[in-house]
Amino acid sequence: MIDISSLPVLILAYNRFEKFNRCINTLHKQGIKKVFLSIDGPKNDNDLINQEKIHNFCINNDLDLDIKFKQLKFNHGCRKGPIKGITWFFKENSYGVILEDDVIISKKAINAFATLLDEHLKNYKYMSISSFNEFTHNSFEKIYSLPVWRSWGWATWSDRWDKHLEFSEKIKDLNMWEIYKLMPKNFKSIETVKLVKASQLNLLDAWDYEFNFTHIVNSKSSLTLGGINTLVYGFDKSATHTINEKSIGINFNLFAEREFDFSLIVNSFEKNILILNKCGFQNNKNLFWPLKIYEFLKYLYYSFIFFLRKLKRIIF
């Protein structure tokens, strides 16, 4: 197990000083010493004021933390901003934990991350480690091997992140149908490809679909802790995408300190399907030929829409 005091944690922040303050103070109480902070560039004067508060906290912190921070010069948004921050983090560390500034992860989950990062350092069938599986709520939880990863409190290794970047670069110029053909038979869905392509074109300001796509296409898994081991408290007007917790169907009030059983990693088909659907991936176990035609027609429609949106961007 990696010593908690040497476990590096990246906080992705922007303009929410109060939320950042709660996150980093919780890490300090849990024994974390190495904190990396990536701050996306400001959009306006209000952002500058709040980011200055974060800077001053880091420079003058009295928590005995080793804080390294990277301030991006320009505002890159919710796709490029996190990618730049995580890439910088893994140039400095061979493994680590990634949190957004409105996320708290339980102390026992932090310890579980430290154990799993060490035990599976060279086990390349695992792409990441996720902090929660909302379909179980036991005080003593299993570790699951699931086909997709969850972005609210997670960990990985630098070589896995590098593989993701390499794969993303390799497929960035593929059209939707070429991307569709990459997907395993059971997961083929133009709706999923639409999300990935929209992210690639920066029409969808999100990066998580692409990371999950890397998991799916390359047959990698995420080691996932059972239960809700993460508290997300950023569902309000300061959020970019999700301002209402009810819309995601996850009850973070079930957040608790849980013990974990490391003796057996469990595969669960039922939980796979539930979590795949929540993450924008469909399971198409029986895709008959009429549905394949329907998928192709959707591909033509979405391709045309993307063409028009790119054309509008060029003209205006």
C-alpha positions in Angstrom: 0.0 0.0 0.0 1.2 3.5 -0.9 1.7 5.7 2.1 -1.1 8.3 2.3 1.3 11.1 3.0 3.1 10.4 -0.3 -0.1 9.9 -2.4 -0.4 12.7 -4.9 -3.9 14.3 -5.4 -4.9 16.6 -8.2 -7.7 19.2 -7.6 -9.3 20.6 -10.8 -10.5 24.1 -9.8 -11.8 27.2 -11.4 -13.6 30.0 -9.6 -15.3 28.4 -6.5 -13.0 29.3 -3.6 -15.4 28.1 -0.9 -15.8 24.6 -2.5 -12.0 24.4 -3.1 -11.4 25.3 0.5 -13.7 22.5 1.8 -12.1 20.0 -0.5 -8.5 20.7 0.3 -9.1 21.0 4.1 -10.8 17.6 4.0 -7.7 16.1 2.2 -5.5 17.6 4.9 -7.6 16.0 7.7 -7.3 12.7 5.9 -3.5 12.8 5.9 -2.8 13.9 2.3 0.3 16.0 2.0 1.0 16.2 -1.8 -1.6 18.4 -3.5 -1.5 19.5 -7.2 -3.9 22.2 -8.3 -4.9 23.0 -11.9 -6.9 26.2 -12.4 -8.6 26.9 -15.8 -8.1 30.4 -17.1 -10.5 33.2 -16.1 -13.4 34.4 -18.2 -14.1 37.7 -16.3 -13.2 39.9 -13.3 -15.3 37.7 -10.9 -13.2 34.7 -11.9 -10.0 36.7 -11.3 -11.1 37.7 -7.8 -12.0 34.1 -6.8 -8.9 32.7 -8.4 -6.8 35.2 -6.5 -8.3 33.8 -3.3 -7.2 30.3 -4.3 -3.7 31.5 -5.2 -3.3 33.3 -1.9 -4.5 30.2 0.0 -1.9 28.0 -1.8 0.9 30.5 -1.2 0.1 31.2 2.4 -1.4 27.8 3.5 -0.9 26.9 7.1 -1.9 23.2 6.6 1.6 22.0 6.1 0.7 20.8 2.6 3.1 20.6 -0.4 1.0 22.4 -3.0 2.0 22.8 -6.6 -0.4 24.7 -8.8 -0.7 25.4 -12.5 -2.7 28.4 -13.7 -3.9 28.1 -17.3 -3.5 31.5 -19.1 -6.7 31.1 -21.2 -10.1 29.6 -20.4 -10.2 26.2 -22.0 -13.5 25.0 -20.7 -14.7 21.7 -19.3 -13.0 19.5 -22.0 -9.6 20.9 -22.7 -9.1 22.4 -19.2 -9.3 19.1 -17.3 -7.2 17.3 -20.0 -4.4 19.9 -19.7 -4.5 19.7 -15.9 -4.5 15.9 -15.7 -1.7 15.7 -18.3 0.4 18.1 -16.3 -0.3 16.1 -13.2 0.9 12.8 -14.7 4.0 14.4 -16.1 4.9 14.9 -12.4 3.6 11.6 -11.0 3.4 8.0 -12.0 0.0 7.6 -10.3 -2.5 9.7 -8.4 -6.0 10.7 -7.4 -8.1 13.3 -9.3 -10.8 15.3 -7.7 -12.9 18.2 -8.9 -13.1 21.1 -6.4 -16.6 20.2 -5.3 -15.8 16.6 -4.4 -14.9 14.9 -1.1 -13.8 11.2 -1.1 -14.0 9.2 2.1 -10.8 8.4 4.1 -11.3 4.7 3.6 -11.8 5.2 -0.1 -8.5 7.1 -0.2 -6.8 4.2 1.6 -8.4 1.8 -0.9 -7.1 3.9 -3.8 -3.6 3.7 -2.3 -3.9 -0.1 -2.0 -5.3 -0.6 -5.5 -2.8 1.8 -7.2 0.0 -0.2 -5.7 -1.4 -3.7 -6.2 -2.4 -3.2 -9.9 0.5 -1.0 -11.0 1.4 -3.4 -13.8 -2.1 -4.9 -14.3 -2.9 -3.3 -17.6 -6.4 -4.7 -17.9 -7.4 -1.9 -15.5 -7.5 1.6 -16.9 -8.7 3.5 -13.8 -10.1 3.3 -10.3 -13.6 4.7 -9.5 -14.8 5.7 -6.0 -18.4 4.7 -6.1 -21.0 2.2 -7.4 -24.4 3.6 -6.4 -26.2 0.2 -6.8 -24.8 -1.2 -3.6 -25.1 0.3 -0.1 -23.3 -2.1 2.3 -21.0 -1.2 5.2 -18.6 -3.8 4.0 -18.2 -3.5 0.2 -16.7 -5.4 -2.7 -14.5 -4.2 -5.4 -16.1 -4.4 -8.9 -14.5 -4.6 -12.3 -16.7 -2.5 -14.5 -16.4 -1.5 -18.2 -16.7 2.3 -17.6 -15.2 4.8 -15.1 -16.9 7.4 -12.9 -15.4 10.9 -12.9 -16.4 12.1 -9.4 -13.4 11.0 -7.4 -11.1 8.6 -9.3 -7.5 7.5 -9.7 -5.2 6.1 -12.4 -1.6 5.6 -13.4 0.4 7.9 -15.7 1.0 5.2 -18.3 -2.8 4.5 -18.6 -3.5 8.2 -19.1 -0.8 8.4 -21.7 -2.4 5.5 -23.5 -5.7 7.3 -23.5 -4.1 10.4 -25.0 -2.4 8.3 -27.7 -5.7 6.6 -28.5 -7.7 9.9 -28.6 -5.1 11.4 -31.0 -5.3 8.3 -33.2 -9.0 8.5 -33.7 -9.6 12.2 -33.7 -9.9 12.5 -37.5 -12.1 9.4 -37.9 -15.7 10.0 -39.1 -18.6 8.8 -37.0 -19.0 5.5 -38.9 -15.3 4.7 -38.5 -15.6 5.3 -34.8 -18.8 3.2 -34.7 -17.0 0.3 -36.2 -14.3 0.4 -33.5 -16.8 -0.4 -30.8 -17.3 -3.9 -29.5 -20.5 -5.5 -31.0 -22.4 -5.4 -27.8 -21.8 -1.6 -27.3 -22.3 -0.4 -30.9 -24.4 2.7 -30.8 -24.5 5.9 -32.9 -25.9 7.7 -29.9 -22.7 7.0 -28.1 -20.5 7.9 -31.1 -22.5 11.2 -31.3 -21.3 12.1 -27.8 -17.7 11.2 -28.5 -17.6 13.1 -31.8 -19.3 16.1 -30.4 -16.6 16.2 -27.6 -13.8 15.8 -30.2 -15.2 18.8 -32.2 -15.6 20.8 -29.0 -19.4 21.0 -29.6 -19.9 19.3 -26.3 -17.9 20.8 -23.5 -17.0 17.6 -21.7 -14.0 15.2 -21.7 -15.3 12.2 -19.8 -17.1 10.4 -22.7 -13.8 10.1 -24.5 -12.0 8.5 -21.5 -14.8 6.0 -21.2 -14.7 5.4 -24.9 -11.0 4.4 -24.4 -12.1 1.9 -21.8 -14.8 0.4 -23.9 -13.0 0.1 -27.3 -9.7 -1.2 -25.7 -11.5 -3.7 -23.5 -10.2 -2.1 -20.3 -12.0 -1.9 -16.9 -12.3 0.4 -14.0 -11.8 -1.0 -10.5 -14.8 0.4 -8.8 -15.5 0.6 -5.0 -18.9 -0.5 -4.0 -21.3 2.0 -2.4 -21.3 5.8 -2.3 -17.8 6.8 -1.1 -17.9 10.3 -2.6 -19.7 13.4 -1.6 -20.4 15.9 -4.4 -21.6 19.2 -3.1 -21.4 21.4 -6.3 -25.0 20.9 -7.6 -26.0 24.6 -7.7 -25.8 27.6 -10.0 -22.0 27.6 -9.9 -22.0 24.2 -11.8 -21.4 24.1 -15.5 -23.5 21.1 -16.5 -25.4 19.7 -13.6 -27.1 22.1 -11.2 -29.6 19.6 -9.8 -28.6 16.4 -8.1 -31.9 14.7 -8.8 -31.3 14.8 -12.6 -28.4 12.3 -12.3 -30.3 9.8 -10.1 -27.5 9.4 -7.5 -28.2 10.0 -3.9 -24.9 11.3 -2.5 -26.6 11.5 1.0 -25.6 7.8 1.1 -22.0 8.9 1.4 -20.3 6.9 4.2 -17.1 5.5 5.5 -17.0 1.8 4.4 -14.7 -1.1 4.7 -13.6 -2.9 1.5 -12.9 -6.5 0.6 -9.8 -6.7 -1.5 -9.7 -10.5 -1.7 -11.9 -10.8 -4.8 -12.7 -8.5 -7.7 -16.3 -9.0 -8.8 -17.8 -8.8 -12.3 -21.5 -8.0 -12.2 -23.4 -8.1 -15.5 -26.5 -6.4 -14.0 -24.5 -3.5 -12.6 -22.5 -3.3 -15.8 -25.7 -2.6 -17.8 -27.0 -0.1 -15.3 -23.8 1.9 -15.1 -23.2 1.7 -18.8 -26.5 3.4 -19.5 -25.8 6.1 -16.9 -22.5 6.9 -18.6 -24.0 7.2 -22.1 -23.2 3.7 -23.4 -25.8 1.3 -24.5 -25.7 -2.5 -24.5 -26.9 -3.8 -27.8 -26.7 -7.6 -27.3 -29.1 -8.4 -30.1 -28.7 -5.8 -32.8 -30.8 -7.2 -35.7 -30.4 -5.9 -39.3 -33.4 -3.4 -39.1 -31.7 -1.8 -36.2 -28.4 -1.7 -38.0 -30.1 0.2 -40.9 -31.6 2.6 -38.3 -28.2 3.1 -36.8 -26.8 4.0 -40.3 -29.6 6.5 -41.0 -28.9 8.1 -37.6 -25.2 8.3 -38.6 -26.1 10.2 -41.8 -28.4 12.5 -39.9 -25.9 13.3 -37.1 -23.0 13.7 -39.6 -25.1 16.3 -41.5 -25.9 18.2 -38.3 -22.2 18.2 -37.3 -21.3 19.5 -40.8 -23.7 22.3 -40.5 -22.5 23.3 -37.0 -18.8 23.3 -38.2 -19.8 25.4 -41.2 -21.6 27.8 -38.9 -18.6 28.1 -36.7 -16.3 28.8 -39.8 -18.7 31.5 -41.2 -19.6 33.2 -37.9 
